[in-house]
Amino acid sequence: MIRCDLHIHSDYCDGKDRPEQIVRAAIARGLDCIGFSSHSYTFFDESYCMSKDKIPAYQAEIAALKEKYKDRIQILCGIEQDYYSTEPTDAYDYVIGSVHYLRCGDAYLPVDESKAILLDGIRQYFQNDVYALAECYFSTAADLVRKTGADIIGHFDLISKFNEEGALFDETHPRYVKAWQRALNQLLAADCAFEINTGAMARGYRTQPYPNADMRRYIKDRGGRLLLSSDSHSADTLCYAFDAWEAFL
């Protein structure tokens, strides 16, 4: 059984629960290891991330919980580093590298905030060409290890959050496939791990995890490392749907 979950958000960023509540829930589930991964500070959008003044408290609290529960569970202090974050990551046990925005001139377009915002961004910045947005997104994702020092690539195809049943674009379109394959080839050479991320499933946006089935198979067939991540924002979604994906791993 999978007894580890490394993508967890607490109320230090946009999560709901205190870290100790999450630790106790993880112990109750029989987990051997959990990792906290607050959203790194992004100067251009403070609505969801960990504020700069909370960073020392976050690190101190997770360190205290490590010691308090060391005989019951391993606790790691990580960070989900957005591509455009400029905060240092040296003090963390691991880094999840993620692309949540695309820089469009002086603007930062969030790709996962809402369907309406994404569609407006495609019209405004990509001349209504969704595949141009996809090419921009995946070329940015390809650079995650260099830019963030990522150990783990977070939700590799986040731009498909609102694309259930092809609602916005065709995920088999040649331009889309070429863009993600080029990015994966670069990331696979960097020997990082890739999430199978069930977070959008828990929140009702998707029926499948990130990345999609073709991407998962591409990574696996080329010897890439995959791990299950819940991207949990509350204690009750730890290890969400992991049982359905353990056999794939």
DRENPA-3360 file (N, C-alpha, C; in nm, 2 decimals, always signed):
BEGIN
1 = MIRCDLHI = +0.08/-0.12/+0.00/+0.00/+0.00/+0.00/+0.09/+0.13/+0.00 ~ +0.04/+0.23/-0.06/+0.10/+0.36/-0.06/+0.08/+0.43/+0.07 ~ +0.18/+0.45/+0.15/+0.17/+0.51/+0.28/+0.24/+0.64/+0.29 ~ +0.24/+0.72/+0.18/+0.31/+0.85/+0.18/+0.24/+0.94/+0.10 ~ +0.23/+1.07/+0.14/+0.16/+1.18/+0.06/+0.25/+1.30/+0.09 ~ +0.30/+1.36/-0.02/+0.40/+1.47/-0.01/+0.34/+1.60/-0.06 ~ +0.22/+1.60/-0.11/+0.17/+1.73/-0.16/+0.04/+1.77/-0.08 ~ +0.07/+1.85/+0.03/-0.03/+1.88/+0.13/-0.03/+2.03/+0.16;
9 = HSDYCDGK = -0.14/+2.09/+0.16/-0.15/+2.23/+0.19/-0.23/+2.25/+0.32 ~ -0.17/+2.33/+0.41/-0.24/+2.37/+0.54/-0.29/+2.51/+0.53 ~ -0.33/+2.56/+0.65/-0.38/+2.70/+0.65/-0.26/+2.80/+0.65 ~ -0.14/+2.76/+0.63/-0.03/+2.85/+0.60/-0.04/+2.91/+0.46 ~ -0.12/+2.84/+0.37/-0.14/+2.90/+0.24/-0.30/+2.89/+0.22 ~ -0.34/+2.82/+0.12/-0.48/+2.82/+0.09/-0.55/+2.69/+0.13 ~ -0.48/+2.61/+0.22/-0.55/+2.50/+0.28/-0.64/+2.53/+0.40 ~ -0.72/+2.44/+0.44/-0.82/+2.46/+0.54/-0.77/+2.44/+0.68;
17 = DRPEQIVR = -0.69/+2.34/+0.71/-0.67/+2.28/+0.84/-0.53/+2.32/+0.89 ~ -0.51/+2.32/+1.02/-0.39/+2.34/+1.09/-0.29/+2.22/+1.06 ~ -0.16/+2.24/+1.06/-0.07/+2.13/+1.03/-0.09/+2.01/+1.13 ~ -0.11/+2.04/+1.26/-0.12/+1.93/+1.35/-0.25/+1.85/+1.33 ~ -0.36/+1.91/+1.28/-0.48/+1.84/+1.25/-0.45/+1.74/+1.13 ~ -0.37/+1.78/+1.04/-0.33/+1.70/+0.92/-0.24/+1.58/+0.97 ~ -0.15/+1.61/+1.06/-0.06/+1.50/+1.11/-0.14/+1.40/+1.18 ~ -0.24/+1.44/+1.26/-0.32/+1.34/+1.33/-0.40/+1.26/+1.24;
25 = AAIARGLD = -0.46/+1.32/+1.13/-0.54/+1.25/+1.03/-0.45/+1.15/+0.96 ~ -0.33/+1.19/+0.93/-0.24/+1.10/+0.86/-0.20/+0.98/+0.94 ~ -0.18/+1.00/+1.07/-0.15/+0.89/+1.16/-0.27/+0.80/+1.17 ~ -0.39/+0.85/+1.18/-0.51/+0.77/+1.18/-0.53/+0.69/+1.06 ~ -0.48/+0.74/+0.94/-0.49/+0.67/+0.82/-0.38/+0.56/+0.80 ~ -0.29/+0.56/+0.90/-0.18/+0.46/+0.89/-0.07/+0.50/+0.80 ~ -0.05/+0.63/+0.77/+0.06/+0.67/+0.68/+0.19/+0.66/+0.76 ~ +0.30/+0.63/+0.68/+0.43/+0.63/+0.73/+0.50/+0.77/+0.72;
33 = CIGFSSHS = +0.46/+0.85/+0.62/+0.53/+0.97/+0.59/+0.43/+1.07/+0.53 ~ +0.44/+1.20/+0.57/+0.37/+1.30/+0.50/+0.46/+1.42/+0.48 ~ +0.44/+1.50/+0.38/+0.51/+1.62/+0.35/+0.42/+1.74/+0.33 ~ +0.45/+1.84/+0.40/+0.38/+1.97/+0.38/+0.45/+2.05/+0.27 ~ +0.37/+2.11/+0.19/+0.42/+2.18/+0.07/+0.34/+2.30/+0.04 ~ +0.36/+2.40/+0.13/+0.29/+2.53/+0.11/+0.32/+2.59/-0.02 ~ +0.23/+2.67/-0.07/+0.26/+2.75/-0.19/+0.36/+2.85/-0.16 ~ +0.46/+2.86/-0.25/+0.57/+2.96/-0.23/+0.51/+3.10/-0.25;
41 = YTFFDESY = +0.57/+3.20/-0.19/+0.53/+3.34/-0.21/+0.54/+3.39/-0.35 ~ +0.44/+3.44/-0.41/+0.45/+3.51/-0.54/+0.41/+3.65/-0.52 ~ +0.50/+3.74/-0.55/+0.48/+3.89/-0.53/+0.36/+3.94/-0.61 ~ +0.33/+3.88/-0.72/+0.22/+3.94/-0.81/+0.08/+3.89/-0.77 ~ +0.08/+3.79/-0.68/-0.05/+3.74/-0.64/-0.04/+3.67/-0.50 ~ -0.09/+3.74/-0.40/-0.08/+3.70/-0.27/-0.21/+3.63/-0.22 ~ -0.30/+3.60/-0.31/-0.43/+3.55/-0.26/-0.43/+3.41/-0.22 ~ -0.34/+3.33/-0.26/-0.34/+3.19/-0.23/-0.21/+3.13/-0.16;
49 = CMSKDKIP = -0.11/+3.21/-0.17/+0.02/+3.16/-0.13/+0.06/+3.19/+0.02 ~ +0.17/+3.13/+0.06/+0.22/+3.16/+0.20/+0.28/+3.30/+0.20 ~ +0.24/+3.39/+0.28/+0.30/+3.52/+0.29/+0.44/+3.51/+0.34 ~ +0.52/+3.61/+0.31/+0.66/+3.61/+0.34/+0.68/+3.61/+0.50 ~ +0.59/+3.68/+0.57/+0.61/+3.69/+0.71/+0.57/+3.56/+0.78 ~ +0.50/+3.46/+0.71/+0.46/+3.34/+0.77/+0.57/+3.22/+0.75 ~ +0.66/+3.25/+0.66/+0.76/+3.14/+0.63/+0.84/+3.09/+0.75 ~ +0.89/+3.18/+0.84/+0.96/+3.13/+0.95/+0.87/+3.05/+1.05;
57 = AYQAEIAA = +0.75/+3.09/+1.07/+0.66/+3.02/+1.15/+0.62/+2.88/+1.09 ~ +0.60/+2.88/+0.96/+0.58/+2.75/+0.90/+0.69/+2.65/+0.92 ~ +0.81/+2.70/+0.89/+0.93/+2.61/+0.91/+0.94/+2.56/+1.05 ~ +0.92/+2.66/+1.15/+0.94/+2.62/+1.29/+0.83/+2.52/+1.33 ~ +0.71/+2.54/+1.29/+0.60/+2.46/+1.33/+0.61/+2.32/+1.28 ~ +0.65/+2.30/+1.15/+0.67/+2.17/+1.10/+0.79/+2.10/+1.17 ~ +0.89/+2.18/+1.20/+1.01/+2.12/+1.27/+0.96/+2.07/+1.41 ~ +0.88/+2.14/+1.48/+0.83/+2.10/+1.61/+0.74/+1.98/+1.60;
65 = LKEKYKDR = +0.66/+1.97/+1.49/+0.58/+1.85/+1.47/+0.66/+1.73/+1.44 ~ +0.77/+1.75/+1.36/+0.86/+1.64/+1.33/+0.91/+1.58/+1.46 ~ +0.95/+1.66/+1.55/+1.00/+1.61/+1.68/+0.89/+1.55/+1.76 ~ +0.78/+1.61/+1.77/+0.67/+1.57/+1.86/+0.62/+1.43/+1.82 ~ +0.61/+1.40/+1.69/+0.55/+1.28/+1.63/+0.65/+1.19/+1.57 ~ +0.78/+1.20/+1.60/+0.89/+1.13/+1.54/+0.88/+0.98/+1.56 ~ +0.81/+0.94/+1.66/+0.80/+0.79/+1.69/+0.67/+0.73/+1.62 ~ +0.59/+0.82/+1.56/+0.47/+0.77/+1.50/+0.46/+0.79/+1.35;
73 = IQILCGIE = +0.53/+0.89/+1.30/+0.52/+0.92/+1.15/+0.64/+1.01/+1.12 ~ +0.69/+0.99/+0.99/+0.79/+1.08/+0.94/+0.72/+1.21/+0.88 ~ +0.77/+1.32/+0.91/+0.71/+1.45/+0.86/+0.82/+1.53/+0.79 ~ +0.79/+1.57/+0.67/+0.88/+1.65/+0.59/+0.83/+1.79/+0.57 ~ +0.92/+1.88/+0.56/+0.88/+2.02/+0.53/+0.93/+2.06/+0.39 ~ +0.83/+2.07/+0.30/+0.86/+2.10/+0.16/+0.80/+2.23/+0.12 ~ +0.81/+2.26/+0.00/+0.75/+2.38/-0.06/+0.70/+2.35/-0.20 ~ +0.59/+2.41/-0.24/+0.55/+2.40/-0.38/+0.59/+2.53/-0.44;
81 = QDYYSTEP = +0.70/+2.53/-0.52/+0.76/+2.65/-0.57/+0.71/+2.68/-0.71 ~ +0.63/+2.79/-0.71/+0.58/+2.83/-0.85/+0.70/+2.88/-0.93 ~ +0.69/+2.86/-1.06/+0.79/+2.89/-1.16/+0.84/+3.04/-1.14 ~ +0.74/+3.12/-1.11/+0.78/+3.27/-1.10/+0.80/+3.32/-0.96 ~ +0.81/+3.23/-0.87/+0.85/+3.27/-0.73/+1.00/+3.29/-0.72 ~ +1.03/+3.39/-0.64/+1.18/+3.42/-0.63/+1.23/+3.39/-0.49 ~ +1.15/+3.32/-0.41/+1.19/+3.29/-0.27/+1.29/+3.17/-0.27 ~ +1.39/+3.17/-0.18/+1.49/+3.06/-0.18/+1.42/+2.93/-0.13;
89 = TDAYDYVI = +1.48/+2.82/-0.17/+1.42/+2.69/-0.13/+1.52/+2.60/-0.05 ~ +1.64/+2.66/-0.02/+1.75/+2.58/+0.05/+1.70/+2.51/+0.18 ~ +1.61/+2.58/+0.25/+1.58/+2.53/+0.38/+1.48/+2.42/+0.39 ~ +1.43/+2.37/+0.27/+1.32/+2.27/+0.27/+1.38/+2.13/+0.24 ~ +1.30/+2.03/+0.28/+1.34/+1.90/+0.26/+1.33/+1.86/+0.11 ~ +1.23/+1.92/+0.04/+1.21/+1.89/-0.10/+1.13/+2.00/-0.16 ~ +1.14/+2.00/-0.30/+1.07/+2.11/-0.37/+0.98/+2.04/-0.48 ~ +0.85/+2.08/-0.48/+0.76/+2.05/-0.59/+0.76/+2.17/-0.68;
97 = GSVHYLRC = +0.80/+2.15/-0.80/+0.80/+2.26/-0.90/+0.67/+2.27/-0.98 ~ +0.61/+2.38/-0.99/+0.48/+2.39/-1.05/+0.47/+2.52/-1.13 ~ +0.39/+2.51/-1.24/+0.35/+2.63/-1.32/+0.21/+2.66/-1.30 ~ +0.18/+2.77/-1.23/+0.04/+2.81/-1.21/+0.00/+2.93/-1.29 ~ +0.10/+3.00/-1.35/+0.07/+3.12/-1.43/+0.16/+3.11/-1.56 ~ +0.11/+3.19/-1.65/+0.20/+3.22/-1.77/+0.22/+3.37/-1.77 ~ +0.34/+3.41/-1.79/+0.37/+3.55/-1.79/+0.34/+3.60/-1.94 ~ +0.26/+3.70/-1.94/+0.21/+3.76/-2.07/+0.24/+3.91/-2.07;
105 = GDAYLPVD = +0.36/+3.95/-2.12/+0.39/+4.09/-2.10/+0.42/+4.12/-1.95 ~ +0.34/+4.22/-1.90/+0.35/+4.25/-1.76/+0.25/+4.18/-1.68 ~ +0.17/+4.10/-1.74/+0.06/+4.03/-1.67/+0.10/+3.88/-1.64 ~ +0.04/+3.83/-1.53/+0.06/+3.69/-1.50/-0.08/+3.62/-1.51 ~ -0.10/+3.54/-1.61/-0.22/+3.47/-1.63/-0.23/+3.34/-1.55 ~ -0.33/+3.33/-1.45/-0.34/+3.21/-1.38/-0.41/+3.10/-1.47 ~ -0.36/+2.98/-1.48/-0.41/+2.88/-1.57/-0.51/+2.79/-1.50 ~ -0.53/+2.80/-1.36/-0.61/+2.71/-1.29/-0.71/+2.78/-1.20;
113 = ESKAILLD = -0.73/+2.91/-1.21/-0.82/+2.98/-1.12/-0.97/+2.96/-1.16 ~ -1.00/+2.97/-1.29/-1.13/+2.95/-1.33/-1.13/+2.93/-1.48 ~ -1.24/+2.86/-1.53/-1.25/+2.84/-1.68/-1.26/+2.98/-1.75 ~ -1.34/+3.07/-1.69/-1.36/+3.20/-1.75/-1.23/+3.28/-1.77 ~ -1.15/+3.28/-1.66/-1.02/+3.35/-1.67/-0.93/+3.29/-1.77 ~ -0.93/+3.16/-1.78/-0.84/+3.09/-1.88/-0.89/+3.12/-2.02 ~ -1.02/+3.12/-2.05/-1.07/+3.15/-2.18/-1.04/+3.29/-2.22 ~ -1.06/+3.38/-2.12/-1.03/+3.53/-2.15/-0.88/+3.55/-2.18;
121 = GIRQYFQN = -0.80/+3.47/-2.10/-0.65/+3.48/-2.13/-0.61/+3.43/-2.27 ~ -0.68/+3.32/-2.31/-0.65/+3.27/-2.45/-0.69/+3.38/-2.55 ~ -0.80/+3.44/-2.53/-0.85/+3.55/-2.63/-0.75/+3.67/-2.62 ~ -0.72/+3.71/-2.50/-0.64/+3.84/-2.49/-0.50/+3.82/-2.52 ~ -0.44/+3.71/-2.48/-0.29/+3.70/-2.50/-0.24/+3.60/-2.61 ~ -0.33/+3.52/-2.65/-0.29/+3.41/-2.75/-0.38/+3.41/-2.88 ~ -0.45/+3.52/-2.90/-0.53/+3.54/-3.03/-0.62/+3.43/-3.05 ~ -0.68/+3.38/-2.93/-0.78/+3.28/-2.93/-0.73/+3.14/-2.98;
129 = DVYALAEC = -0.60/+3.12/-2.97/-0.53/+3.00/-3.01/-0.49/+2.92/-2.89 ~ -0.58/+2.82/-2.85/-0.55/+2.75/-2.73/-0.42/+2.67/-2.73 ~ -0.38/+2.63/-2.85/-0.26/+2.55/-2.86/-0.14/+2.63/-2.85 ~ -0.15/+2.76/-2.88/-0.04/+2.85/-2.85/-0.02/+2.87/-2.70 ~ -0.13/+2.88/-2.63/-0.12/+2.88/-2.48/-0.06/+2.75/-2.43 ~ -0.10/+2.63/-2.49/-0.04/+2.51/-2.44/+0.11/+2.50/-2.47 ~ +0.15/+2.55/-2.59/+0.29/+2.55/-2.62/+0.37/+2.64/-2.52 ~ +0.31/+2.75/-2.49/+0.38/+2.84/-2.39/+0.38/+2.77/-2.25;
137 = YFSTAADL = +0.27/+2.71/-2.21/+0.27/+2.64/-2.08/+0.37/+2.53/-2.07 ~ +0.38/+2.44/-2.17/+0.47/+2.33/-2.16/+0.61/+2.37/-2.18 ~ +0.64/+2.48/-2.26/+0.78/+2.52/-2.27/+0.83/+2.58/-2.13 ~ +0.73/+2.64/-2.06/+0.77/+2.69/-1.92/+0.79/+2.57/-1.83 ~ +0.70/+2.47/-1.83/+0.71/+2.36/-1.75/+0.84/+2.28/-1.77 ~ +0.89/+2.28/-1.90/+1.01/+2.21/-1.93/+1.13/+2.27/-1.85 ~ +1.12/+2.39/-1.81/+1.23/+2.46/-1.74/+1.22/+2.46/-1.59 ~ +1.13/+2.38/-1.54/+1.10/+2.38/-1.39/+1.22/+2.34/-1.31;
145 = VRKTGADI = +1.29/+2.24/-1.35/+1.40/+2.19/-1.27/+1.51/+2.30/-1.26 ~ +1.54/+2.36/-1.38/+1.65/+2.46/-1.38/+1.60/+2.58/-1.29 ~ +1.48/+2.62/-1.31/+1.43/+2.74/-1.24/+1.40/+2.73/-1.09 ~ +1.35/+2.61/-1.05/+1.30/+2.60/-0.92/+1.38/+2.49/-0.84 ~ +1.47/+2.42/-0.90/+1.54/+2.31/-0.84/+1.45/+2.20/-0.80 ~ +1.34/+2.18/-0.87/+1.24/+2.08/-0.84/+1.29/+1.94/-0.82 ~ +1.25/+1.87/-0.72/+1.26/+1.73/-0.70/+1.15/+1.65/-0.76 ~ +1.03/+1.72/-0.76/+0.90/+1.66/-0.81/+0.84/+1.76/-0.90;
153 = IGHFDLIS = +0.78/+1.72/-1.01/+0.70/+1.80/-1.10/+0.56/+1.79/-1.06 ~ +0.50/+1.91/-1.02/+0.36/+1.91/-0.98/+0.26/+1.92/-1.10 ~ +0.15/+1.85/-1.09/+0.04/+1.85/-1.19/+0.09/+1.90/-1.32 ~ +0.16/+1.82/-1.40/+0.23/+1.85/-1.52/+0.14/+1.92/-1.62 ~ +0.02/+1.87/-1.64/-0.08/+1.93/-1.74/-0.19/+2.01/-1.67 ~ -0.15/+2.10/-1.58/-0.25/+2.18/-1.51/-0.35/+2.25/-1.60 ~ -0.30/+2.29/-1.72/-0.39/+2.36/-1.81/-0.52/+2.28/-1.85 ~ -0.52/+2.15/-1.82/-0.63/+2.07/-1.86/-0.73/+2.06/-1.74;
161 = KFNEEGAL = -0.72/+2.14/-1.64/-0.81/+2.13/-1.52/-0.95/+2.15/-1.56 ~ -0.98/+2.23/-1.66/-1.12/+2.26/-1.70/-1.16/+2.19/-1.83 ~ -1.08/+2.09/-1.87/-1.09/+2.03/-2.00/-1.16/+1.89/-1.99 ~ -1.23/+1.86/-1.89/-1.30/+1.73/-1.88/-1.38/+1.71/-2.01 ~ -1.36/+1.59/-2.07/-1.43/+1.55/-2.19/-1.40/+1.64/-2.30 ~ -1.28/+1.70/-2.31/-1.24/+1.79/-2.42/-1.32/+1.92/-2.43 ~ -1.36/+1.97/-2.31/-1.45/+2.09/-2.31/-1.38/+2.21/-2.38 ~ -1.25/+2.22/-2.37/-1.18/+2.34/-2.42/-1.09/+2.31/-2.54;
169 = FDETHPRY = -1.03/+2.19/-2.55/-0.94/+2.16/-2.65/-0.92/+2.01/-2.67 ~ -0.86/+1.97/-2.77/-0.83/+1.83/-2.81/-0.70/+1.79/-2.75 ~ -0.69/+1.70/-2.66/-0.56/+1.67/-2.60/-0.48/+1.57/-2.69 ~ -0.54/+1.53/-2.80/-0.47/+1.45/-2.90/-0.42/+1.53/-3.02 ~ -0.45/+1.66/-3.02/-0.41/+1.75/-3.12/-0.26/+1.74/-3.14 ~ -0.20/+1.73/-3.26/-0.06/+1.72/-3.28/+0.02/+1.83/-3.21 ~ -0.02/+1.95/-3.21/+0.05/+2.06/-3.15/+0.06/+2.04/-3.00 ~ -0.05/+2.00/-2.94/-0.06/+1.97/-2.80/+0.04/+1.86/-2.76;
177 = VKAWQRAL = +0.03/+1.75/-2.83/+0.11/+1.63/-2.80/+0.26/+1.67/-2.82 ~ +0.29/+1.73/-2.93/+0.43/+1.77/-2.95/+0.49/+1.86/-2.84 ~ +0.40/+1.95/-2.79/+0.45/+2.04/-2.68/+0.48/+1.97/-2.55 ~ +0.39/+1.87/-2.51/+0.41/+1.81/-2.39/+0.52/+1.70/-2.40 ~ +0.53/+1.64/-2.52/+0.64/+1.54/-2.53/+0.78/+1.61/-2.53 ~ +0.79/+1.73/-2.59/+0.92/+1.80/-2.58/+0.95/+1.84/-2.44 ~ +0.85/+1.88/-2.36/+0.87/+1.92/-2.22/+0.91/+1.80/-2.14 ~ +0.84/+1.69/-2.16/+0.87/+1.57/-2.08/+1.01/+1.51/-2.11;
185 = NQLLAADC = +1.05/+1.52/-2.24/+1.19/+1.48/-2.27/+1.29/+1.55/-2.20 ~ +1.27/+1.68/-2.19/+1.37/+1.77/-2.11/+1.37/+1.74/-1.96 ~ +1.25/+1.72/-1.91/+1.24/+1.69/-1.76/+1.29/+1.55/-1.73 ~ +1.26/+1.45/-1.82/+1.31/+1.32/-1.79/+1.46/+1.31/-1.79 ~ +1.52/+1.39/-1.87/+1.67/+1.40/-1.87/+1.72/+1.46/-1.74 ~ +1.64/+1.53/-1.67/+1.68/+1.59/-1.54/+1.66/+1.50/-1.42 ~ +1.60/+1.38/-1.45/+1.58/+1.28/-1.35/+1.50/+1.32/-1.22 ~ +1.39/+1.40/-1.25/+1.30/+1.44/-1.14/+1.19/+1.34/-1.14;
193 = AFEINTGA = +1.11/+1.34/-1.03/+0.99/+1.26/-1.02/+0.87/+1.34/-1.07 ~ +0.76/+1.27/-1.11/+0.64/+1.33/-1.16/+0.52/+1.28/-1.07 ~ +0.44/+1.37/-1.04/+0.32/+1.34/-0.96/+0.22/+1.27/-1.05 ~ +0.15/+1.18/-0.99/+0.01/+1.14/-1.03/-0.08/+1.21/-0.93 ~ -0.13/+1.32/-0.97/-0.20/+1.42/-0.87/-0.35/+1.41/-0.88 ~ -0.41/+1.37/-0.77/-0.56/+1.35/-0.76/-0.63/+1.47/-0.71 ~ -0.57/+1.58/-0.70/-0.63/+1.70/-0.63/-0.76/+1.75/-0.71 ~ -0.75/+1.76/-0.84/-0.87/+1.81/-0.91/-0.98/+1.71/-0.91;
201 = MARGYRTQ = -0.95/+1.58/-0.89/-1.05/+1.48/-0.87/-1.13/+1.50/-0.74 ~ -1.05/+1.53/-0.63/-1.11/+1.55/-0.50/-1.20/+1.68/-0.50 ~ -1.17/+1.77/-0.59/-1.25/+1.90/-0.59/-1.35/+1.90/-0.70 ~ -1.37/+1.78/-0.77/-1.48/+1.77/-0.86/-1.46/+1.82/-1.00 ~ -1.33/+1.86/-1.04/-1.31/+1.91/-1.17/-1.27/+1.81/-1.27 ~ -1.22/+1.69/-1.22/-1.17/+1.59/-1.32/-1.21/+1.45/-1.26 ~ -1.22/+1.36/-1.36/-1.24/+1.22/-1.32/-1.11/+1.14/-1.33 ~ -1.00/+1.20/-1.38/-0.87/+1.13/-1.39/-0.77/+1.23/-1.33;
209 = PYPNADMR = -0.66/+1.17/-1.28/-0.55/+1.26/-1.22/-0.47/+1.33/-1.33 ~ -0.40/+1.43/-1.28/-0.29/+1.48/-1.37/-0.17/+1.39/-1.35 ~ -0.09/+1.37/-1.46/-0.11/+1.41/-1.60/-0.20/+1.30/-1.66 ~ -0.24/+1.33/-1.79/-0.34/+1.24/-1.85/-0.27/+1.10/-1.88 ~ -0.35/+1.01/-1.93/-0.31/+0.87/-1.95/-0.19/+0.86/-2.04 ~ -0.20/+0.94/-2.15/-0.09/+0.93/-2.25/+0.04/+0.98/-2.19 ~ +0.04/+1.08/-2.11/+0.16/+1.13/-2.05/+0.21/+1.04/-1.94 ~ +0.12/+0.98/-1.86/+0.16/+0.89/-1.76/+0.24/+0.77/-1.82;
217 = RYIKDRGG = +0.18/+0.72/-1.93/+0.24/+0.60/-2.00/+0.38/+0.65/-2.06 ~ +0.38/+0.76/-2.12/+0.51/+0.81/-2.18/+0.62/+0.82/-2.07 ~ +0.58/+0.87/-1.96/+0.68/+0.88/-1.85/+0.72/+0.74/-1.80 ~ +0.63/+0.66/-1.78/+0.66/+0.52/-1.73/+0.74/+0.44/-1.83 ~ +0.70/+0.45/-1.96/+0.78/+0.37/-2.06/+0.92/+0.42/-2.08 ~ +0.95/+0.54/-2.04/+1.09/+0.59/-2.05/+1.16/+0.59/-1.92 ~ +1.11/+0.51/-1.83/+1.18/+0.50/-1.70/+1.17/+0.61/-1.60 ~ +1.07/+0.70/-1.62/+1.05/+0.81/-1.53/+0.99/+0.76/-1.40;
225 = RLLLSSDS = +1.02/+0.84/-1.30/+0.96/+0.80/-1.16/+0.83/+0.88/-1.14 ~ +0.74/+0.80/-1.09/+0.60/+0.85/-1.06/+0.57/+0.83/-0.91 ~ +0.50/+0.93/-0.86/+0.45/+0.91/-0.72/+0.31/+0.97/-0.70 ~ +0.23/+0.91/-0.61/+0.10/+0.96/-0.59/+0.10/+1.08/-0.50 ~ +0.02/+1.18/-0.54/+0.01/+1.30/-0.46/-0.14/+1.34/-0.45 ~ -0.18/+1.38/-0.33/-0.32/+1.42/-0.32/-0.35/+1.57/-0.35 ~ -0.24/+1.65/-0.34/-0.26/+1.80/-0.35/-0.37/+1.84/-0.25 ~ -0.37/+1.78/-0.14/-0.48/+1.80/-0.04/-0.48/+1.94/+0.02;
233 = HSADTLCY = -0.60/+1.99/+0.03/-0.62/+2.12/+0.10/-0.70/+2.11/+0.22 ~ -0.72/+1.99/+0.26/-0.79/+1.96/+0.39/-0.76/+1.82/+0.44 ~ -0.76/+1.80/+0.57/-0.72/+1.67/+0.62/-0.80/+1.55/+0.57 ~ -0.93/+1.58/+0.53/-1.01/+1.46/+0.48/-0.99/+1.42/+0.34 ~ -0.90/+1.49/+0.27/-0.86/+1.44/+0.13/-0.72/+1.39/+0.12 ~ -0.66/+1.36/+0.23/-0.53/+1.30/+0.23/-0.54/+1.17/+0.15 ~ -0.44/+1.14/+0.06/-0.44/+1.02/-0.02/-0.56/+0.99/-0.10 ~ -0.62/+1.10/-0.15/-0.75/+1.09/-0.22/-0.74/+1.00/-0.34;
241 = AFDAWEAF = -0.82/+0.89/-0.35/-0.82/+0.80/-0.46/-0.69/+0.72/-0.49 ~ -0.60/+0.72/-0.39/-0.48/+0.65/-0.41/-0.50/+0.50/-0.44 ~ -0.60/+0.44/-0.38/-0.62/+0.30/-0.39/-0.65/+0.26/-0.54 ~ -0.70/+0.36/-0.62/-0.73/+0.33/-0.76/-0.61/+0.33/-0.85 ~ -0.50/+0.39/-0.80/-0.38/+0.41/-0.88/-0.26/+0.34/-0.83 ~ -0.27/+0.26/-0.72/-0.16/+0.19/-0.67/-0.11/+0.08/-0.77 ~ -0.20/+0.02/-0.83/-0.17/-0.09/-0.93/-0.09/-0.04/-1.05 ~ -0.12/+0.08/-1.09/-0.05/+0.14/-1.20/+0.10/+0.16/-1.16;
249 = L = +0.12/+0.21/-1.04/+0.26/+0.23/-1.00/+0.33/+0.10/-0.98;
% end
